[in-house]
C-alpha cells in the first residue's frame, strides 16, 4: 500500500475526543491508518498531497441509503406524494430491476457519495427481483472503493396480507433468514478496518411480520452483526402502528428486541419524549435523513432533543427516489438548518453538524476505528478546497457547512486515494453515467 503524506493542511478538524482543530499541520497515512500528526513530517517513500489550500476532515459517514433508487430519481407521480403513496407508485417500477440495475445504480450512488466527501456508507436493500442479490451492491462498493455496511433487508407481508408492497416483491420468511446467514457468512468482516460488514434489516413495520422482526434480531445477535430498519417516519407510520399493533413504534421496537447499541433506526421523525428516553437509555442509534424527510413532507426529526438526551445520531441521505441527490455534506448542512428552523439559530452549529456526519455516524454503525482524525484510526480523510467559489471571502473556512464547498477535492479511504482534484480515480464516471441513463430510459419505456 502506498503511504501518503498530507502536507501543510490549512485547517484540520480532527473530531477526536477533545475536538482539536489544527493549522498548518501534516498527516502521515501508513498501511491504511493514521500514523502521525504533526509539523515538518518527512517520511521516506510517501506520496505527497499539498493541502495548503484545504480544510481536512474525517471522511463523512452515511448511515442510511437505498442505493438502487438512483435509477428512479424524479419519477412522475412520485414527485409530490407522501410516503405510502410514493411507495405504491414506485414498487411496480422497482419490480422490473435485475442484477445489472442493482449494480449500476449502486455504483452511481456510491460515486455521488464519494464526491461529497463520504468514505463509508451503509445501504438498505430490501427487495430482490429477477435474481438480484445483496452481492450485486457489495461488488459495486468494492470497485468504487468506499467502506461499505451492506444490510440484508426484506419484505414479507404483501398487499394480500394487509401489507403495503405488492405480493410480487415479498419473500418467504424462512428464505429471508437463510439468505441473511449466507451473506453474513460470505461477506461480513468483524475486524477493525473492515471494508465490508453486513447487517440484518427487515424493511419496516408495514412490510414484515412481528415474527420476522423477532427472528431477525435473534439471528443478528447470534451472528454478532448489527440490525437496521425504518421507524416512526411520518404520521401515516404512527397511525399504522397504533392500528395494527396497538402501540407506538418505540414500544413495538422494544417488544421485539429492536433496541440496543447494535440497533439503528432510520428517520425517527415522530419519536415522542418517552421513545427518545428509551433510545438514550438503550443506546439505540438513529439515522437522521433531513432532505428525504423534507421531500416527503414527513416533518423535522427531534435531533436536538435526541442529542441532548444522549441518543447516538448519524446522518443518512436516504434513497435518491426520495432525496433526488446523495450529497452527504449537503445533508449535514440541511440537518443544521432544520434544527435552527425548529429550535432557533443557536440550536446547532456547523461544527456540531459536521460531528454528527463523522464520528456520530461512526458511533451509530459501531465503528470506533473511524470517524475521527487521530493516530491509530483508519485513514479515511476528506480534503476540501478553501479557494472554491462557494467560500471565497469566508472568514472561517473551517465552518465548512456555512460556506461550502459541497464537493470534495480529494478523498482517501483506507489509505487509498479514490478522488483526486474532484475526479474519481477508480471508476470511469462518464461511462457509468451513460449506462445509468440507458437503464433508466429502458425502465421508463
VEXDREN-2710 file (C-alpha; in Angstrom, 1 decimal):
% VEXDREN-2710
k/r/px/py/pz
1/UNK/0.0/0.0/0.0
2/UNK/1.3/3.5/-0.9
3/UNK/2.0/5.7/2.1
4/UNK/0.5/9.3/1.8
5/UNK/1.7/12.5/3.4
6/UNK/-0.9/15.2/3.6
7/UNK/1.3/18.2/3.8
8/UNK/0.7/21.7/5.4
9/UNK/-3.1/21.4/5.8
10/UNK/-4.6/24.8/6.3
11/UNK/-7.1/23.5/8.9
12/UNK/-7.7/20.1/10.3
13/UNK/-11.0/19.4/12.1
14/UNK/-10.0/16.2/13.9
15/UNK/-13.3/15.3/15.6
16/UNK/-11.1/13.5/18.1
17/UNK/-12.1/13.1/21.7
18/UNK/-11.0/16.7/22.5
19/UNK/-12.3/18.1/19.2
20/UNK/-8.9/19.6/18.3
21/UNK/-8.6/22.0/15.4
22/UNK/-5.1/22.2/13.9
23/UNK/-3.5/24.6/11.5
24/UNK/-0.6/24.2/9.1
25/UNK/-0.2/20.5/10.1
26/UNK/0.8/17.3/8.3
27/UNK/-0.9/13.9/8.4
28/UNK/1.0/10.7/7.6
29/UNK/-1.1/7.7/6.4
30/UNK/0.6/4.3/6.5
31/UNK/-0.9/0.9/5.8
32/UNK/-4.5/2.2/5.9
33/UNK/-4.2/4.0/9.3
34/UNK/-3.3/7.5/10.5
35/UNK/0.4/7.0/11.6
36/UNK/1.5/10.5/12.6
37/UNK/0.1/14.0/13.1
38/UNK/2.5/17.0/13.3
39/UNK/4.5/19.6/11.6
40/UNK/7.5/19.0/9.3
41/UNK/6.9/15.3/8.8
42/UNK/9.3/13.9/6.1
43/UNK/8.9/10.1/5.8
44/UNK/10.6/8.1/3.1
45/UNK/8.6/6.9/0.1
46/UNK/5.4/8.7/0.6
47/UNK/3.1/10.3/-2.0
48/UNK/2.7/13.9/-1.0
49/UNK/-0.7/15.7/-1.2
50/UNK/-0.3/19.5/-1.0
51/UNK/-3.0/20.6/1.5
52/UNK/-2.1/24.3/1.9
53/UNK/-5.5/25.4/0.4
54/UNK/-7.6/22.8/2.2
55/UNK/-9.8/22.1/5.2
56/UNK/-9.2/18.5/6.2
57/UNK/-11.9/16.5/7.9
58/UNK/-12.5/12.8/8.7
59/UNK/-14.4/11.2/5.8
60/UNK/-18.1/11.6/6.2
61/UNK/-20.3/8.6/7.1
62/UNK/-23.7/7.8/5.6
63/UNK/-25.9/5.7/7.9
64/UNK/-28.9/5.2/5.6
65/UNK/-29.3/4.8/1.9
66/UNK/-31.2/2.8/-0.7
67/UNK/-28.6/2.8/-3.5
68/UNK/-30.8/1.0/-6.0
69/UNK/-33.0/4.1/-6.1
70/UNK/-30.6/6.2/-8.1
71/UNK/-32.3/4.8/-11.2
72/UNK/-35.7/6.3/-10.1
73/UNK/-35.0/9.9/-9.5
74/UNK/-37.8/12.5/-10.1
75/UNK/-40.3/9.8/-11.3
76/UNK/-43.6/11.5/-12.3
77/UNK/-46.4/10.5/-10.0
78/UNK/-44.0/10.2/-7.1
79/UNK/-42.6/13.7/-7.0
80/UNK/-45.4/15.2/-4.8
81/UNK/-46.6/12.1/-2.8
82/UNK/-46.5/11.3/0.9
83/UNK/-44.6/8.2/1.9
84/UNK/-47.2/5.5/1.4
85/UNK/-48.4/6.9/-2.0
86/UNK/-44.8/7.4/-3.0
87/UNK/-44.0/3.7/-2.3
88/UNK/-47.1/2.5/-4.1
89/UNK/-46.1/4.4/-7.3
90/UNK/-42.5/3.1/-7.2
91/UNK/-42.9/-0.5/-6.2
92/UNK/-44.0/-1.7/-9.7
93/UNK/-41.0/0.0/-11.3
94/UNK/-38.6/-1.5/-8.8
95/UNK/-40.1/-4.9/-9.6
96/UNK/-38.5/-4.6/-13.1
97/UNK/-35.0/-4.4/-11.7
98/UNK/-32.4/-7.2/-12.0
99/UNK/-28.7/-7.7/-11.1
100/UNK/-27.4/-5.1/-13.6
101/UNK/-29.8/-2.4/-12.4
102/UNK/-28.8/-3.1/-8.8
103/UNK/-25.1/-3.0/-9.6
104/UNK/-25.1/0.1/-11.8
105/UNK/-27.4/2.1/-9.7
106/UNK/-25.3/1.3/-6.6
107/UNK/-22.1/2.4/-8.3
108/UNK/-23.8/5.7/-9.3
109/UNK/-24.9/6.3/-5.7
110/UNK/-21.5/5.4/-4.3
111/UNK/-19.7/7.8/-6.7
112/UNK/-22.1/10.6/-5.8
113/UNK/-21.4/10.0/-2.1
114/UNK/-17.6/9.9/-2.7
115/UNK/-17.6/13.2/-4.5
116/UNK/-19.5/14.7/-1.5
117/UNK/-16.8/13.6/1.0
118/UNK/-18.2/10.3/2.1
119/UNK/-15.8/7.4/2.9
120/UNK/-18.2/4.9/4.5
121/UNK/-21.8/4.2/3.8
122/UNK/-24.5/1.7/4.8
123/UNK/-27.1/0.5/2.3
124/UNK/-30.6/-0.9/3.0
125/UNK/-31.5/-3.2/0.2
126/UNK/-34.9/-4.8/0.9
127/UNK/-36.1/-6.1/-2.5
128/UNK/-34.6/-8.7/-4.8
129/UNK/-36.5/-9.0/-8.1
130/UNK/-35.4/-11.1/-11.1
131/UNK/-32.3/-12.7/-9.5
132/UNK/-30.9/-9.6/-7.8
133/UNK/-28.9/-10.2/-4.7
134/UNK/-27.1/-8.2/-2.0
135/UNK/-23.9/-9.5/-3.6
136/UNK/-24.5/-7.0/-6.5
137/UNK/-24.2/-3.9/-4.3
138/UNK/-21.2/-5.3/-2.4
139/UNK/-19.4/-5.8/-5.7
140/UNK/-20.3/-2.3/-6.7
141/UNK/-18.8/-0.9/-3.5
142/UNK/-15.6/-2.9/-3.9
143/UNK/-15.0/-1.4/-7.3
144/UNK/-15.7/2.2/-6.3
145/UNK/-13.6/1.8/-3.1
146/UNK/-15.9/3.0/-0.3
147/UNK/-16.1/1.3/3.0
148/UNK/-19.5/-0.5/3.0
149/UNK/-22.1/-1.6/5.5
150/UNK/-24.5/-3.7/3.5
151/UNK/-27.7/-4.7/5.2
152/UNK/-29.8/-7.6/4.1
153/UNK/-33.3/-6.1/4.0
154/UNK/-36.6/-7.9/3.4
155/UNK/-40.3/-7.6/2.9
156/UNK/-42.6/-10.5/3.7
157/UNK/-46.1/-9.1/4.1
158/UNK/-47.7/-8.2/0.8
159/UNK/-50.9/-6.4/-0.2
160/UNK/-53.0/-9.6/0.1
161/UNK/-52.0/-10.0/3.7
162/UNK/-52.5/-6.3/4.7
163/UNK/-49.0/-5.0/3.9
164/UNK/-48.1/-2.2/1.6
165/UNK/-45.8/-3.8/-1.0
166/UNK/-47.2/-5.8/-3.9
167/UNK/-47.1/-9.6/-3.4
168/UNK/-44.5/-10.0/-6.2
169/UNK/-41.9/-8.2/-4.2
170/UNK/-42.2/-10.1/-0.9
171/UNK/-40.2/-13.2/0.1
172/UNK/-40.8/-16.3/2.2
173/UNK/-39.5/-15.6/5.7
174/UNK/-37.5/-18.8/6.0
175/UNK/-35.8/-17.9/2.8
176/UNK/-35.0/-14.4/4.1
177/UNK/-33.3/-15.8/7.2
178/UNK/-31.4/-18.4/5.2
179/UNK/-30.1/-15.8/2.8
180/UNK/-29.2/-13.5/5.6
181/UNK/-27.0/-16.3/7.1
182/UNK/-25.4/-16.8/3.6
183/UNK/-24.4/-13.2/3.1
184/UNK/-23.2/-12.7/6.6
185/UNK/-21.0/-15.9/6.4
186/UNK/-19.7/-14.8/2.9
187/UNK/-19.0/-11.1/3.3
188/UNK/-19.1/-9.9/6.9
189/UNK/-15.8/-8.9/8.4
190/UNK/-15.9/-8.0/12.1
191/UNK/-12.3/-6.9/12.3
192/UNK/-11.1/-3.3/12.8
193/UNK/-10.5/-1.7/9.4
194/UNK/-13.1/-3.9/7.7
195/UNK/-14.1/-2.7/4.3
196/UNK/-17.3/-4.7/4.3
197/UNK/-19.7/-5.5/7.1
198/UNK/-23.2/-7.0/6.8
199/UNK/-26.3/-6.3/8.9
200/UNK/-29.8/-7.7/9.2
201/UNK/-32.6/-5.2/8.1
202/UNK/-36.3/-6.2/7.7
203/UNK/-37.7/-3.2/5.9
204/UNK/-40.4/-1.7/8.1
205/UNK/-43.3/-2.4/10.4
206/UNK/-45.7/-2.2/7.5
207/UNK/-43.9/-4.7/5.3
208/UNK/-42.7/-7.6/7.6
209/UNK/-44.3/-9.7/10.3
210/UNK/-43.6/-9.3/14.0
211/UNK/-42.3/-12.9/13.9
212/UNK/-39.7/-11.9/11.3
213/UNK/-38.6/-9.0/13.3
214/UNK/-38.1/-11.2/16.4
215/UNK/-36.3/-13.9/14.4
216/UNK/-34.1/-11.4/12.6
217/UNK/-33.0/-9.9/16.0
218/UNK/-32.1/-13.4/17.3
219/UNK/-30.2/-14.2/14.1
220/UNK/-28.3/-10.9/14.2
221/UNK/-27.2/-11.3/17.8
222/UNK/-26.2/-14.9/17.2
223/UNK/-24.0/-13.8/14.3
224/UNK/-22.8/-10.7/16.1
225/UNK/-24.0/-8.2/13.4
226/UNK/-26.0/-5.0/13.6
227/UNK/-29.7/-4.5/13.0
228/UNK/-31.4/-1.8/11.0
229/UNK/-35.0/-0.8/9.9
230/UNK/-37.3/2.2/9.3
231/UNK/-39.2/3.5/12.3
232/UNK/-41.6/6.4/13.0
233/UNK/-41.0/8.1/9.7
234/UNK/-44.3/10.1/9.4
235/UNK/-47.8/10.4/10.7
236/UNK/-49.0/7.5/8.5
237/UNK/-46.4/5.3/10.1
238/UNK/-47.6/6.1/13.6
239/UNK/-51.2/5.5/12.6
240/UNK/-50.4/2.2/11.1
241/UNK/-48.5/1.1/14.2
242/UNK/-51.4/2.1/16.5
243/UNK/-54.0/0.4/14.3
244/UNK/-52.1/-2.8/13.6
245/UNK/-50.1/-3.3/16.8
246/UNK/-51.9/-1.3/19.4
247/UNK/-48.7/0.6/20.4
248/UNK/-46.4/3.3/19.2
249/UNK/-43.2/2.5/17.2
250/UNK/-40.9/2.7/20.2
251/UNK/-42.8/0.1/22.2
252/UNK/-43.0/-2.1/19.0
253/UNK/-39.2/-1.9/18.7
254/UNK/-38.6/-2.7/22.4
255/UNK/-41.1/-5.6/22.5
256/UNK/-39.4/-7.3/19.5
257/UNK/-35.8/-6.9/20.7
258/UNK/-35.0/-3.9/18.5
259/UNK/-33.3/-1.6/21.0
260/UNK/-29.7/-1.6/22.0
261/UNK/-26.3/-0.4/20.8
262/UNK/-26.3/-3.0/18.0
263/UNK/-29.5/-1.4/16.5
264/UNK/-30.1/1.8/14.5
265/UNK/-33.4/3.0/13.1
266/UNK/-33.9/5.3/10.1
267/UNK/-35.8/8.5/10.3
268/UNK/-37.5/8.5/13.7
269/UNK/-39.2/11.8/12.8
270/UNK/-42.1/11.2/15.1
271/UNK/-40.5/9.8/18.2
272/UNK/-42.0/11.2/21.4
273/UNK/-40.3/12.1/24.6
274/UNK/-40.7/8.6/26.1
275/UNK/-39.3/7.0/23.0
276/UNK/-36.3/9.3/23.0
277/UNK/-35.6/8.4/26.6
278/UNK/-35.9/4.7/25.6
279/UNK/-33.3/5.1/22.8
280/UNK/-31.0/7.1/25.0
281/UNK/-31.2/4.5/27.8
282/UNK/-30.5/1.6/25.5
283/UNK/-28.0/3.4/23.2
284/UNK/-30.2/2.7/20.2
285/UNK/-29.0/4.7/17.2
286/UNK/-30.8/6.9/14.7
287/UNK/-30.1/7.7/11.1
288/UNK/-31.4/11.2/10.5
289/UNK/-32.4/11.9/6.9
290/UNK/-33.4/15.6/6.7
291/UNK/-33.6/16.1/2.9
292/UNK/-35.8/13.0/2.4
293/UNK/-38.0/14.0/5.3
294/UNK/-38.5/17.4/3.7
295/UNK/-39.1/15.9/0.2
296/UNK/-41.8/13.5/1.5
297/UNK/-43.3/16.1/3.9
298/UNK/-42.6/13.8/6.9
299/UNK/-41.5/16.5/9.3
300/UNK/-38.5/17.6/11.3
301/UNK/-36.9/14.9/13.4
302/UNK/-36.2/16.0/17.1
303/UNK/-32.5/15.7/16.7
304/UNK/-31.7/18.4/19.2
305/UNK/-33.8/16.6/21.8
306/UNK/-32.2/13.3/20.8
307/UNK/-28.6/14.6/21.1
308/UNK/-29.3/16.3/24.4
309/UNK/-30.7/13.1/25.8
310/UNK/-27.7/11.1/24.6
311/UNK/-29.2/9.2/21.6
312/UNK/-26.5/8.3/19.1
313/UNK/-27.4/10.2/15.9
314/UNK/-25.8/9.9/12.4
315/UNK/-26.8/11.2/9.0
316/UNK/-28.4/9.4/6.1
317/UNK/-29.0/10.7/2.5
318/UNK/-31.8/8.1/2.1
319/UNK/-32.6/6.8/-1.4
320/UNK/-32.4/9.0/-4.4
321/UNK/-36.1/8.4/-5.2
322/UNK/-37.0/10.5/-2.1
323/UNK/-33.9/12.7/-1.8
324/UNK/-33.2/13.1/-5.5
325/UNK/-29.5/13.6/-4.7
326/UNK/-27.0/11.9/-2.5
327/UNK/-24.7/14.7/-1.3
328/UNK/-23.7/13.9/2.3
329/UNK/-22.1/17.3/3.1
330/UNK/-25.3/18.9/1.8
331/UNK/-27.3/16.6/4.1
332/UNK/-25.2/17.8/7.0
333/UNK/-26.0/21.4/6.2
334/UNK/-29.7/20.6/5.9
335/UNK/-29.6/18.9/9.3
336/UNK/-28.1/22.1/10.8
337/UNK/-30.6/24.4/9.1
338/UNK/-33.7/22.3/10.1
339/UNK/-32.8/22.2/13.7
340/UNK/-32.4/26.0/13.6
341/UNK/-35.8/26.4/12.0
342/UNK/-37.3/24.3/14.7
343/UNK/-35.3/25.4/17.7
344/UNK/-33.6/28.7/17.0
345/UNK/-30.4/30.0/15.3
346/UNK/-28.2/28.7/18.1
347/UNK/-29.7/25.2/18.1
348/UNK/-26.9/23.6/16.1
349/UNK/-23.5/24.9/15.0
350/UNK/-21.8/24.0/11.7
351/UNK/-19.2/22.1/13.7
352/UNK/-21.8/20.1/15.6
353/UNK/-23.5/19.1/12.4
354/UNK/-20.1/18.0/10.9
355/UNK/-19.5/16.0/14.1
356/UNK/-22.8/14.2/13.5
357/UNK/-21.7/13.5/9.9
358/UNK/-18.4/12.0/11.0
359/UNK/-17.9/10.5/14.5
360/UNK/-21.7/10.5/15.0
361/UNK/-22.2/8.1/12.1
362/UNK/-19.2/6.0/13.2
363/UNK/-20.8/5.6/16.6
364/UNK/-24.2/4.6/15.1
365/UNK/-22.5/2.0/12.9
366/UNK/-20.4/0.6/15.7
367/UNK/-17.1/1.8/14.1
368/UNK/-14.9/3.3/16.8
369/UNK/-12.0/2.8/14.3
370/UNK/-13.4/5.5/12.0
371/UNK/-14.9/9.0/12.1
372/UNK/-12.1/11.0/13.5
373/UNK/-8.5/12.1/12.8
374/UNK/-6.3/10.5/15.5
375/UNK/-3.3/8.3/15.5
376/UNK/-4.3/4.7/15.0
377/UNK/-7.7/5.4/13.4
378/UNK/-8.4/4.4/9.9
379/UNK/-7.0/6.6/7.1
380/UNK/-10.4/7.9/5.8
381/UNK/-9.8/11.5/5.0
382/UNK/-11.6/14.3/3.1
383/UNK/-9.8/17.4/1.8
384/UNK/-12.0/20.4/0.9
385/UNK/-10.7/23.3/-1.3
386/UNK/-10.8/26.6/0.6
387/UNK/-10.3/28.5/-2.6
388/UNK/-13.6/27.4/-4.2
389/UNK/-16.1/30.0/-5.3
390/UNK/-18.5/28.9/-2.6
391/UNK/-16.3/30.0/0.2
392/UNK/-14.5/32.9/-1.4
393/UNK/-14.4/35.6/1.3
394/UNK/-15.2/33.2/4.2
395/UNK/-13.7/34.4/7.4
396/UNK/-13.8/30.9/8.9
397/UNK/-13.2/28.2/6.2
398/UNK/-13.4/25.6/8.9
399/UNK/-17.1/26.4/9.3
400/UNK/-17.4/24.1/6.3
401/UNK/-21.2/23.8/6.3
402/UNK/-21.8/27.5/6.3
403/UNK/-19.9/28.4/3.1
404/UNK/-19.1/25.2/1.4
405/UNK/-17.8/23.7/-0.8
406/UNK/-20.3/20.9/-1.4
407/UNK/-17.9/18.7/-3.3
408/UNK/-14.6/17.3/-2.0
409/UNK/-11.3/18.0/-3.7
410/UNK/-9.5/14.8/-2.6
411/UNK/-10.8/11.7/-0.8
412/UNK/-8.8/8.9/0.8
413/UNK/-10.4/5.6/2.0
414/UNK/-8.2/3.1/4.0
415/UNK/-5.2/5.0/2.7
416/UNK/-6.2/4.8/-0.9
417/UNK/-6.9/8.0/-2.9
418/UNK/-10.2/7.4/-4.7
419/UNK/-10.9/11.1/-5.5
420/UNK/-8.2/13.4/-6.9
421/UNK/-8.8/17.0/-7.8
422/UNK/-12.5/16.4/-7.8
423/UNK/-12.4/13.3/-10.1
424/UNK/-12.8/9.6/-9.3
425/UNK/-9.7/7.5/-9.7
426/UNK/-11.4/4.1/-9.5
427/UNK/-14.3/4.4/-11.9
428/UNK/-14.9/5.8/-15.4
429/UNK/-17.6/8.2/-14.3
430/UNK/-18.7/9.3/-17.8
431/UNK/-19.2/5.7/-18.9
432/UNK/-21.1/4.9/-15.7
433/UNK/-23.5/7.8/-16.2
434/UNK/-24.2/6.8/-19.8
435/UNK/-25.0/3.2/-18.7
436/UNK/-27.2/4.5/-15.9
437/UNK/-29.2/6.8/-18.2
438/UNK/-29.7/4.0/-20.7
439/UNK/-31.1/1.7/-18.0
440/UNK/-33.3/4.5/-16.6
441/UNK/-34.7/5.1/-20.1
442/UNK/-35.4/1.5/-20.6
443/UNK/-37.3/1.4/-17.3
444/UNK/-39.3/4.5/-18.2
445/UNK/-40.3/2.9/-21.5
END
